[in-house]
Amino acid sequence: MVIGAGVLGAAAAFHLARAGHRVIVVDRGAPGREGSGTTAGNLHVQAVHTRRPGQEVPLDSARFLPLQRAASDRWEKVEAELDASVELRRSGGFTIAETPEQRAELIAKHAWEERAGIATEVLDGDGARAALPLLGPTVTAATWCPLDGYANPLLTTPAYLAAAVRHGAQVRPFSPVRAVERSGSGWRVTAGTDAPIETPRVLDVAGPWLGEIAALAGIRLAMTPVAIQMHVTVRLPETLRHLVQHIGEGLSVKQVTAGNLLVGGGWPARRFDPDGRSPISAASVLGNMAQAARVLPFVRELRLLRAWAGPLAATPDEMPVIGEVPGAPGFLVAGGTYAFTFAPLWGETLRCLAEGTAPPVDVHDLGPDRLITPVSFEEAR
């Protein structure tokens, strides 16, 4: 039983069904319409910025890199495996710096990337503008990675689900989970109006609602879901061929296949609303777009078409969570930051964990044990 039909649930369902397992995927709403349908769809292969705006705890970029490399390798096979286009583009990417401290961070991350087998090149400001003349005068350095790119999130999740269905999986949308209970050595899950389903494995990949699903099973996980914003301009002729990110501030900019410029980077919405659509923040719109226009001056001439907020299943330490919950055999969770980039890798990893075999990457330090919170005496009563 896979709970959550976003990109992680879809990828896990595909890998499990292709391996011959009976799989049912349930979702509280339409598949891929929450965080997986509102993400920018970036494939971050070189090291990312350690903090998005408003983020209190930096993520461990060096720990991410082996995972990013492994995910990048798997993205190469996604379209062939799914027999579908997801508009995968290896456009290459520049991560830019504006201050001496940020430049030093670029140089440090370049050394980490070399150790992880990720090819990057460090450029000074003039070299960066020679490679990408669109960059503004405030840019003092950049790293170039030819593996960076993006895929269309509105195609990726449906493609994974369709491939899973071809291998025998069932997908049940608009079936919110109402109960998760132990049943012998397995679990009994009640979702929507269907009869309870007995299953040896539950995969909780419910995104920002991961903690709520775990709570139904009597498991308390300290999750910190947030809503972050995306901004899209009107269409324009092909202008920006590469992904541009900022090493010290939350910023990502790319031009998508349709011609629009997509600007993000983790700027927060006004609040996260678990029961509806999170409202956008005007301050984040202004801040994110001003930042984009500063480092890419041509953005100043573009009209903003719309902005939206999407939920993110963040953890208190800003690292992914993936693994079996201690004391709850057969109950697996996966989620956290950069889930879209990691989707092919986490799908394969969840299959291995469900089967009890060694995962393709070391995830022992990313397990849910670090997020379990004790139940108080009053709660227990």
BAVO-298667 format. One line per 2 residues: number of its first residue (from 1); for each residue x, y, z of N, C-alpha, C. Coordinates in steps of 0.05 Angstrom, whole numbers, plus 5000, padded with zeros to 4 digits. Each point is the difference from the previous one (the first is absolute). Example, Ala and Ser with C-alpha at 12.3 -4.5 7.8 and 13.67 -1.06 7.14 Angstrom:
2
1> 5264:4886:5156:4982:5024:5000:5018:5024:5000; 4993:5021:4986:5016:5024:5001:4985:5022:5014
END
This chain:
381
1> 5017:4976:5000:4983:5024:5000:5018:5025:5000; 4997:5016:4979:5015:5025:4998:4980:5022:5006
3> 5006:5016:5020:4983:5022:5008:5012:5026:4990; 4988:5011:4979:5010:5024:4987:5007:4995:4971
5> 4985:5014:4982:5005:4996:4971:5015:5024:4988; 5018:5011:5016:5019:5020:4989:5023:4986:4986
7> 5021:5015:4994:5021:4988:4984:5015:4977:5015; 5003:5002:5027:5013:4978:5015:4982:4976:5000
9> 4975:5003:5006:4982:4977:5000:4998:4987:4973; 4999:5016:4979:4998:4990:4972:5026:4985:4993
11> 5023:5011:5007:5025:4986:4994:5002:4974:5016; 4993:5000:5026:5000:4976:5015:4981:4979:4989
13> 4976:5008:4993:4981:4981:4989:5010:4988:4974; 5013:5015:4983:5011:4989:4976:5022:4979:5005
15> 5018:5007:5018:5022:4981:5005:4990:4975:5014; 4980:5002:5017:4989:4977:5014:4984:4983:4981
17> 4983:5013:4984:4983:4984:4981:5017:4987:4979; 5020:5014:4990:5018:4988:4979:5014:4975:5011
19> 5006:5000:5027:5013:4978:5012:4981:4977:5006; 4974:5003:4994:4981:4978:5003:4983:5002:5025
21> 5001:5022:5015:4984:5002:5024:4972:5011:4994; 4981:4992:5015:4973:5011:4998:5000:5027:5015
23> 4991:5021:4986:5003:5027:5011:4973:5015:4997; 4992:5013:5021:4977:5018:4999:5011:5028:5010
25> 4994:5020:4984:5007:5028:5006:4975:5015:5007; 4999:5013:5023:4977:5016:5007:5009:5029:5004
27> 4982:5019:4995:5006:5028:5004:4975:5014:5009; 5004:5021:5017:4977:5015:5011:4986:5016:4978
29> 5014:5005:4978:4989:5016:4978:5008:4989:4973; 5004:5018:4981:5009:4992:4973:5030:4995:5001
31> 5010:4980:4986:5029:4993:5001:5017:5024:4990; 5022:5004:5014:5020:5020:4991:4991:5028:5000
33> 4980:5008:5016:4989:5027:4998:5008:5017:5025; 5016:4989:5018:5008:5016:5023:5029:5008:4995
35> 5019:4993:5018:5027:5009:4997:5013:4991:4973; 4993:4976:4991:5012:4990:4975:4990:5014:4976
37> 4977:5013:5001:4989:5014:4978:5006:5030:5001; 5012:5009:5022:5006:5029:5003:5029:5006:5001
39> 5017:4979:4998:5029:5004:5002:5010:5011:4973; 5025:5010:5001:5013:5011:4976:5009:4977:4981
41> 5004:4976:5011:5009:4978:4983:5030:5001:4995; 5015:5014:5016:5029:5002:4996:5014:4973:5006
43> 5021:4994:4985:5018:4978:5007:5025:5012:5010; 5003:5001:5026:5023:5012:5013:5022:4978:5003
45> 5021:5003:4984:5022:4980:5002:5024:5012:5014; 5007:5025:4994:5021:5013:5016:4988:5009:5026
47> 5017:5006:5019:4991:5007:5027:4981:5024:5000; 4980:4999:5017:4979:5020:5001:5007:5020:5022
49> 4984:5022:5001:5004:5019:5022:4990:4987:5026; 5013:5007:5021:4995:4985:5025:4976:5011:5015
51> 4990:5024:4993:4977:5011:5014:4981:5013:4979; 4975:4995:5003:4980:5016:4985:4991:5022:5019
53> 4988:5021:4990:4992:5022:5017:4982:4991:5023; 5006:5009:5024:4985:4993:5023:5007:4973:5012
55> 5019:4986:4988:5008:4973:5010:5020:5004:5023; 4995:4988:5022:5017:5004:5024:5024:4981:5000
57> 4998:4976:4990:5021:4980:5002:5011:4995:4972; 5026:5003:4995:5011:4994:4974:5000:4970:4994
59> 4996:4992:4975:5003:4972:4993:5029:4994:4996; 5007:4974:5001:5027:4991:4997:5006:4994:4971
61> 5011:5020:4985:5004:4998:4971:5019:4977:4993; 5021:4997:5016:5019:4979:4995:4987:4972:5001
63> 4982:4996:5019:4986:4974:5003:4981:4996:4976; 4989:5022:4990:4982:4997:4977:5013:4990:4975
65> 5025:5007:4995:5012:4997:4974:5001:4971:4990; 5008:4980:5017:4999:4972:4989:4972:4992:4992
67> 4980:5010:5014:4972:4994:4993:4992:5014:4974; 5009:5025:4996:4995:5014:4976:5013:4986:4976
69> 5024:4990:5004:5013:4986:4978:4985:4974:4993; 4992:4985:5020:4985:4975:4995:4974:5006:4987
71> 4986:5021:5009:4974:5008:4987:5004:5008:4971; 5021:5015:4995:5006:5009:4973:5004:4977:4981
73> 5014:4980:5009:5005:4976:4983:4973:4987:4993; 4982:4999:5019:4974:4987:4995:4981:5016:4983
75> 5002:5027:5001:4984:5016:4983:5006:4995:4970; 5024:4991:4994:5007:4994:4972:4983:4978:4989
77> 4990:4983:5017:4984:4976:4990:4970:5004:5003; 4992:5022:5012:4971:5003:5007:4982:4998:4975
79> 5005:5015:4979:4982:5000:4977:4999:4973:4987; 5023:4986:4998:5000:4973:4988:4985:4980:5018
81> 5004:5002:5026:4986:4982:5018:4969:5004:4999; 4992:5025:4999:4971:5007:5001:4988:5000:4972
83> 5016:4998:4979:4990:5001:4972:4983:5025:4997; 5010:5023:5009:4985:5025:4999:5019:5023:5002
85> 4993:5022:4987:5016:5025:5003:4992:5014:5026; 5020:5009:5015:4995:5017:5023:5013:5027:4995
87> 5007:5006:4975:5014:5024:4992:5026:5004:5016; 5015:4978:5003:5025:5001:5014:5020:5017:4983
89> 5012:5020:5013:5019:5017:4986:5026:5002:5017; 5022:4991:4989:5026:5004:5013:5012:5026:4989
91> 4990:5022:5009:5008:5026:4989:5026:5010:5012; 5008:4988:5022:5023:5010:5015:4992:5023:5017
93> 5015:5005:5021:4992:5021:5019:5024:5015:5011; 4994:5026:5006:5020:5018:5014:4990:5005:5028
95> 5017:4996:5019:4995:5009:5028:5017:5024:5004; 4988:5022:5007:5014:5026:5000:5005:5010:5029
97> 5020:5018:5002:5007:5013:5025:5003:5029:4995; 4994:5016:5021:5003:5029:4998:5020:5012:5020
99> 5005:4986:5022:5017:5010:5021:5025:4983:5003; 5021:5010:5013:5024:4983:5005:4994:4975:5015
101> 4982:5002:5019:4992:4976:5016:4986:4979:4982; 4983:5009:4983:4986:4982:4982:5020:4988:4980
103> 5019:5016:4990:5020:4989:4982:5016:4978:5014; 5007:5004:5025:5014:4979:5016:4983:4975:5002
105> 4974:5003:5003:4982:4977:5002:5000:4985:4973; 5001:5014:4978:5001:4987:4974:5025:4983:4997
107> 5022:5011:5009:5026:4985:4998:4999:4975:5018; 4988:5003:5024:4998:4977:5019:4983:4979:4988
109> 4977:5008:4989:4982:4979:4989:5011:4987:4976; 5017:5014:4984:5013:4988:4977:5017:4977:5009
111> 5014:5002:5022:5016:4978:5011:4983:4976:5008; 4977:5006:5013:4981:4978:5007:4990:4986:4975
113> 4993:5016:4980:4989:4989:4975:5021:4982:4986; 5025:5008:5000:5021:4983:4989:5001:4973:5014
115> 4998:5001:5026:5001:4975:5016:4976:4982:4994; 4977:5012:4993:4976:4985:4994:4998:4991:4971
117> 5020:5008:4984:5000:4993:4972:4982:5017:4983; 4994:5025:5009:4983:5019:4985:5019:5021:4988
119> 4999:5002:4974:5018:5019:4986:4989:5028:5001; 5015:5018:5013:4993:5029:5000:5025:5016:4994
121> 4996:5025:4991:5021:5018:4993:4995:5026:5014; 5021:5011:5013:4997:5026:5014:5009:5022:4981
123> 4983:5021:4998:5006:5023:4982:5000:5025:5017; 5017:5019:4993:4998:5026:5013:4977:5016:4987
125> 4995:5024:5009:4977:5015:4990:5001:5005:4970; 5024:5008:4990:5002:5005:4971:4997:4974:4985
127> 5011:4979:5010:4997:4974:4987:4971:4990:4999; 4986:5006:5022:4972:4992:5001:4983:5016:4980
129> 5006:5026:4998:4985:5017:4981:5007:4993:4971; 5025:4991:4996:5008:4991:4973:4984:4975:4992
131> 4997:4982:5020:4985:4975:4994:4970:5005:4999; 4990:5019:5016:4971:5007:5001:4998:5030:5001
133> 5000:5014:4977:4999:5029:4999:4976:5012:5014; 4979:4985:5005:4976:5010:5014:5005:5008:5029
135> 5022:4990:5011:5006:5005:5028:5007:5029:5005; 4991:5011:5022:5005:5028:5007:5027:5005:5012
137> 5007:5026:5005:5026:5008:5010:5005:4992:5029; 4979:4994:5015:5004:4993:5029:5011:4971:5003
139> 4999:4984:4979:5009:4972:5002:5031:5000:4999; 5012:4989:5021:5029:5000:5002:5013:4973:4995
141> 4984:4979:4999:5010:4973:4995:4976:4981:4994; 5007:4978:4988:4979:4979:4995:5013:4973:4997
143> 4984:4980:5005:5009:4973:4992:4981:4989:4979; 5011:4987:4981:4985:4989:4977:4999:4969:5003
145> 4976:4989:4997:4997:4971:5001:4983:4992:4976; 5011:4984:4982:4984:4992:4976:4977:4981:5006
147> 4999:4988:5024:4980:4980:5006:4974:5013:5011; 5001:5025:5009:4976:5013:5010:4979:5002:4978
149> 4975:5001:5008:4979:5002:4980:4973:5000:5014; 4980:4990:4985:4973:5000:5011:4983:4979:4984
151> 4977:4994:5012:4980:4984:4986:4973:5012:5007; 4980:4993:4985:4973:5012:5004:4986:4984:5022
153> 4994:5012:5023:4987:4985:5021:4972:4991:4994; 4987:5015:4982:4972:4993:4992:5000:4976:4981
155> 5023:4992:4990:5002:4976:4983:5012:4977:5016; 5018:5006:5018:5016:4979:5013:4983:4982:5018
157> 4985:5012:5018:4984:4983:5018:4979:4984:4985; 4985:5011:4981:4982:4983:4984:5014:4978:4985
159> 5024:5005:4990:5015:4980:4985:5007:4976:5018; 5009:5007:5024:5007:4979:5019:4975:4983:5008
161> 4978:5014:5004:4975:4986:5008:4990:4983:4977; 5001:5010:4976:4991:4984:4976:5017:4975:4997
163> 5026:5003:5003:5018:4977:4998:4994:4980:5022; 4995:5010:5024:4994:4982:5023:4974:4985:4994
165> 4980:5013:4989:4975:4987:4993:5004:4979:4979; 5017:5005:4980:5006:4980:4979:5012:4975:5013
167> 5013:5003:5022:5012:4977:5014:4981:4989:5021; 4976:5009:5001:4980:4988:5017:4992:5016:5025
169> 5012:5023:5005:4992:5016:5023:4972:5011:4997; 4987:5005:5022:4975:5014:5001:5004:5028:5012
171> 4986:5020:4989:5002:5027:5010:4972:5009:5007; 4996:5008:5025:4974:5008:5010:5001:5029:5010
173> 4994:5019:4983:4999:5028:5008:4976:5007:5017; 5001:5023:5012:4977:5010:5017:4992:4978:5021
175> 5021:4988:5012:4996:4979:5020:5017:5007:5025; 4991:5019:5015:5016:5007:5024:5002:4977:5020
177> 5023:4996:5011:5004:4979:5019:4987:5007:5027; 4983:4982:5010:4985:5005:5025:5011:4984:5023
179> 5014:4978:4995:5011:4984:5022:5024:4983:4990; 5020:4998:5018:5023:4982:4995:5005:4985:5026
181> 4996:4974:4999:5001:4984:5025:5018:4975:4996; 5012:4991:5021:5015:4975:4999:4980:4977:4995
183> 5008:4981:4985:4984:4977:4994:5018:4976:4998; 5003:4985:5021:5019:4977:5000:5028:5011:4996
185> 5014:4989:4980:5027:5009:4994:5000:5023:4980; 4976:5008:4991:4999:5022:4980:4983:5023:5009
187> 4985:5011:4981:4984:5024:5005:4973:4999:4987; 4981:5014:5012:4973:5002:4988:4995:5030:4995
189> 4995:5007:4975:4997:5028:4992:4972:5004:4989; 4986:5020:5011:4974:5008:4990:5002:5027:4986
191> 4992:5000:4975:5002:5025:4984:4974:5004:4985; 4991:5025:4999:4976:5007:4985:4976:4984:5010
193> 4984:4991:4982:4976:4984:5007:5005:4970:4996; 5025:4992:4993:5006:4972:4995:5002:4985:5026
195> 4997:4974:4998:5004:4982:5023:5030:5001:5009; 5006:4995:5025:5028:4999:5009:5016:4981:4983
197> 5026:5007:4996:5018:4984:4984:5022:4990:5018; 5005:4974:4999:5023:4988:5015:5025:5001:4982
199> 5022:5008:5012:5025:5003:4985:5024:4995:5018; 5021:4987:4990:5023:4996:5017:5018:5026:5002
201> 4996:5018:4980:5017:5024:5000:4982:5025:4995; 5005:5021:5015:4988:5026:4995:5023:5019:4994
203> 4997:5014:4978:5020:5021:4992:4986:5027:5003; 5008:5015:5020:4989:5026:5006:5017:5021:4985
205> 4990:5008:4977:5013:5020:4984:4980:5023:4994; 4987:5008:5021:4978:5019:4998:5009:5029:5001
207> 5025:5006:4994:5009:5027:4999:4996:5015:5026; 4989:5024:4999:4996:5016:5025:4982:4986:5020
209> 4985:4980:4991:4982:4986:5018:5012:4973:5009; 5026:4997:4996:5014:4976:5008:4997:4995:5030
211> 5003:5021:5016:4997:4998:5029:4972:4993:5008; 4980:5010:4986:4972:4994:5007:4994:4971:4995
213> 5010:4989:4978:4996:4972:4994:5014:4982:5021; 5024:5007:5007:5015:4985:5020:4985:5001:5027
215> 4988:5022:5006:4985:5003:5026:4977:4980:5001; 4987:4995:4977:4978:4980:4999:5010:4973:5009
217> 5026:4995:4995:5011:4974:5007:5013:5001:5028; 4995:5022:5015:5011:5002:5027:5029:5009:5000
219> 5010:5011:4978:5028:5008:4998:5001:5031:4999; 5016:5012:5018:5003:5029:5000:5026:5008:4988
221> 4999:5013:4977:5024:5010:4986:5000:5030:5000; 5023:5012:5007:5002:5029:5001:5006:5010:4972
223> 4979:5007:4986:5003:5011:4973:4994:5030:5002; 5011:5016:4981:4996:5029:5000:4991:5009:4972
225> 4977:4991:4990:4991:5007:4973:4997:5030:4996; 5007:5009:4976:4998:5028:4994:4988:5003:4972
227> 4993:5024:4992:4992:5005:4973:5019:5020:4988; 5010:4994:4976:5018:5018:4986:4988:5009:4974
229> 5011:5022:4989:4988:5013:4977:5015:4996:4974; 4985:5001:4979:5010:5000:4972:4989:5024:4986
231> 5015:5010:4980:4992:5024:4985:5006:4994:4971; 4981:5007:4982:5004:4995:4972:4994:5025:4984
233> 5016:5006:4980:4997:5023:4983:4984:4992:4975; 4994:5020:4984:4989:4995:4974:5020:4985:4983
235> 4991:4989:4978:5018:4986:4982:5018:5019:4985; 5023:4991:4993:5019:5016:4984:5016:4981:4983
237> 5012:5010:4978:5017:4983:4984:5023:4988:5016; 5011:4978:4991:5022:4987:5015:5021:5020:5007
239> 5004:5004:5025:5019:5020:5010:5020:4988:5020; 4990:4986:5020:5016:4989:5021:5001:4969:4996
241> 5022:4990:4992:5002:4972:4993:5009:4983:5024; 5008:5012:5022:5011:4985:5022:4985:5006:5026
243> 5002:4982:5019:4990:5004:5027:5019:5018:5015; 4990:5021:5013:5016:5018:5016:4991:4999:5029
245> 5019:4995:5018:4994:4999:5028:5019:5018:5015; 4993:5007:5025:5017:5017:5016:5010:4984:5024
247> 5026:5001:5005:5011:4984:5022:4993:5010:5027; 4996:5027:5003:4996:5011:5027:4972:5008:5006
249> 4982:5001:4980:4973:5008:5003:4981:4981:4985; 4975:5000:5009:4981:4982:4987:4992:5011:4972
251> 5011:4989:4979:4994:5009:4973:5005:4977:4980; 4981:4995:4984:5004:4983:4976:4984:5012:4977
253> 5012:5001:4977:4987:5012:4976:5006:4982:4976; 4979:4995:4985:5004:4985:4975:4978:5007:4981
255> 5005:4996:4974:4979:5003:4980:4990:4973:4992; 4974:4995:5003:4989:4973:4995:4994:4997:4970
257> 4992:4976:4992:4995:4994:4972:4980:5018:4987; 4979:5008:5015:4979:5017:4989:5009:5029:4996
259> 5023:5007:5011:5011:5027:4996:4998:5018:5024; 4985:4992:5021:4998:5016:5024:5025:4998:5016
261> 5006:5021:5015:5021:5000:5020:4989:4992:5027; 5012:4981:5012:4990:4990:5026:5021:5008:5021
263> 4990:5015:5020:5017:5010:5021:4991:4989:5027; 5019:4988:5014:4994:4989:5027:5025:5001:5017
265> 5002:4982:5018:5023:5000:5018:4992:4996:5030; 4975:4994:5004:4992:4993:5027:4989:5024:5017
267> 4994:5022:4987:4988:5022:5015:4973:4991:5012; 4995:5007:5025:4976:4990:5014:4974:5013:4992
269> 4979:4985:5000:4973:5011:4997:4992:5013:5027; 4977:5012:5000:4992:5014:5025:4997:4979:5023
271> 4990:4977:4994:4998:4978:5020:4994:4974:4985; 5005:4978:5014:4993:4974:4989:4972:4993:5010
273> 4982:4994:4981:4973:4993:5006:4996:4970:4993; 5000:4982:5020:4998:4972:4994:4973:4992:4988
275> 4979:5016:5003:4973:4993:4992:4991:5014:4974; 5017:5017:4990:4992:5015:4975:5025:5009:4985
277> 4997:5022:4986:5022:5011:4985:5014:5022:5017; 5026:4997:5003:5015:5019:5016:5001:5027:4985
279> 4994:5022:5014:5000:5027:4987:5029:5010:4995; 5003:5013:4977:5027:5010:4994:5006:5025:5016
281> 5026:5006:5002:5009:5023:5015:5009:5021:4980; 4989:5024:5001:5009:5022:4982:5029:5007:5005
283> 5009:4998:5025:5028:5006:5006:5019:4980:4986; 4992:4975:4999:5016:4980:4987:5000:5004:4970
285> 4977:5008:4989:4999:5006:4971:5020:5022:4994; 4999:5022:5015:5017:5023:4995:5030:4993:5004
287> 5005:4986:5022:5028:4993:5006:5012:4981:4980; 4986:4979:4993:5010:4980:4981:5004:5012:4972
289> 4981:5016:4991:5002:5012:4973:5021:5022:4999; 5003:5015:5022:5021:5020:5000:5028:4987:5000
291> 5002:4978:5014:5025:4985:5000:5007:4990:4972; 4980:4988:4987:5004:4990:4973:5008:5023:4981
293> 4987:5023:5002:5006:5022:4982:5028:5012:5006; 5010:4997:5025:5026:5010:5006:5022:4984:4987
295> 4998:4974:5000:5021:4983:4989:4996:4994:4971; 4975:5003:4990:4994:4996:4972:4984:5024:4991
297> 5013:5022:4993:4986:5025:4995:4978:5000:4979; 5000:4981:4981:4979:4999:4980:4973:4994:5012
299> 5000:4988:5024:4975:4994:5014:4983:5025:5005; 5013:5022:5003:4986:5025:5007:4979:5007:4978
301> 5005:4991:4976:4982:5008:4978:4977:4981:4996; 4998:4979:5017:4980:4980:4996:4976:5005:5018
303> 4977:4992:4991:4975:5003:5016:4996:4974:5015; 4995:5002:5026:4993:4977:5016:4972:4990:4994
305> 4998:4975:4993:4974:4989:4992:4984:4990:5025; 5012:4985:5017:4987:4990:5024:5020:4990:5020
307> 4990:4995:5024:5016:4989:5022:4982:4980:5014; 5013:4980:5012:4985:4980:5015:5017:4989:5022
309> 4987:4987:5019:5014:4988:5023:4996:4970:4999; 5021:4985:5007:4998:4971:5000:5011:4989:5027
311> 4988:4979:5011:5009:4989:5025:5026:4984:4998; 5016:5000:5021:5025:4986:5000:5002:4985:5026
313> 5007:4974:4999:5002:4983:5024:5028:5003:5012; 5005:5023:5013:5026:5005:5012:5002:4985:5027
315> 5025:4996:5008:5006:4988:5026:5015:5022:5017; 5001:4996:5027:5013:5020:5016:5029:5005:4994
317> 5014:4979:4990:5028:5003:4993:5005:5005:4970; 4978:5003:4985:5000:5007:4971:5012:4978:4983
319> 5003:4976:5011:5010:4977:4984:4977:4982:4993; 5003:4984:4979:4979:4981:4993:4996:4979:5022
321> 4977:4988:5000:4995:4977:5017:4991:4977:4983; 5013:4977:5005:4992:4976:4985:5009:4975:5016
323> 4982:4982:5004:5006:4975:5014:4976:4989:5015; 5005:4977:5013:4979:4987:5016:5000:5012:5028
325> 4976:5004:5010:4997:5012:5027:5007:4979:5021; 5019:5006:5018:5007:4981:5021:4976:4993:5017
327> 4996:4974:5006:4978:4991:5016:4974:4997:4985; 5001:5005:4974:4976:4998:4983:5007:4985:4975
329> 5006:4974:5002:5009:4984:4976:4981:5003:4977; 5011:5005:4976:4984:5003:4976:4989:5027:4995
331> 5005:5019:5018:4990:5028:4996:5024:5017:4991; 5000:5008:4975:5022:5015:4989:4991:5029:4993
333> 5018:5018:5003:4994:5028:4993:5022:5011:4981; 4992:5020:4985:5020:5014:4983:4989:5028:4993
335> 5017:5019:5001:4992:5028:4994:5022:5019:5007; 4993:5025:4999:5020:5021:5006:5008:5016:4976
337> 5021:5016:5004:5008:5019:4979:5011:4986:4975; 4997:5014:4978:5010:4992:4974:4990:4972:4992
339> 4975:4995:5007:4988:4974:4994:4998:4995:4970; 4996:5022:4984:4997:4996:4971:5027:4990:4989
341> 5022:5013:5007:5026:4991:4990:5005:4971:5008; 4993:4993:5024:5006:4973:5010:4980:4979:4992
343> 4978:5007:4987:4978:4981:4995:5009:4973:4989; 5015:4999:4978:5008:4973:4989:5016:4984:5020
345> 5018:5014:5015:5017:4986:5020:4983:4991:5023; 4982:5017:5011:4984:4992:5022:4980:4978:4993
347> 4990:5000:4975:4982:4979:4991:5014:4973:5002; 5024:4999:4989:5016:4975:5001:5007:4992:5029
349> 5008:5020:5016:5007:4995:5028:4977:4989:5016; 4976:5011:4996:4977:4990:5014:4993:4971:4992
351> 5004:4994:4975:4995:4972:4992:5019:4981:5015; 5026:5008:5001:5019:4983:5014:4994:4998:5030
353> 4993:5022:5012:4993:4999:5029:4975:4983:5005; 4980:5002:4982:4976:4984:5003:5006:4970:4996
355> 5020:4994:4984:5007:4972:4995:5020:4990:5020; 5012:5018:5016:5020:4991:5020:5027:4996:4988
357> 5005:5013:4977:5027:4997:4987:5015:5027:5003; 5026:4999:4994:5017:5023:5004:4992:5022:4980
359> 4996:5024:5009:4993:5022:4982:5024:5008:4983; 4995:5015:4978:5022:5007:4982:5019:5021:5011
361> 4991:5015:5021:5017:5020:5013:4997:4997:5030; 5019:5010:5014:5000:4999:5030:4980:5021:5010
363> 4979:4991:5014:4980:5018:5011:4997:4996:5030; 5019:4987:5013:4996:4993:5028:4997:5024:5018
365> 5013:5023:4992:4998:5024:5016:4976:5017:4993; 4984:4992:4980:4977:5015:4992:4974:4987:5009
367> 5002:4980:5017:4976:4986:5009:4982:5016:5018; 4975:4991:5004:4981:5015:5017:5006:4999:5030
369> 5019:4983:5009:5005:4999:5028:5007:5027:5013; 5013:5017:4984:5008:5026:5010:4977:5019:5004
371> 4976:4993:4988:4977:5018:5000:4979:4990:5020; 5003:4977:5012:4979:4989:5017:5000:5016:5026
373> 4976:5009:5008:4996:5015:5025:4984:4983:5020; 5007:5001:5025:4986:4983:5020:4972:5011:5005
375> 4982:4982:5008:4973:5007:5008:5000:5007:5029; 4988:5023:5008:4999:5008:5028:4980:4982:5015
377> 5002:5002:5027:4982:4984:5017:4971:5008:4995; 4995:5026:4997:4973:5009:4996:4989:4991:4973
379> 5017:5000:4980:4991:4991:4973:4994:4970:5001; 5017:4985:5014:4996:4971:5002:4974:4994:5014
381> 4992:5017:5020:4974:4995:5013:4977:5005:4981
END
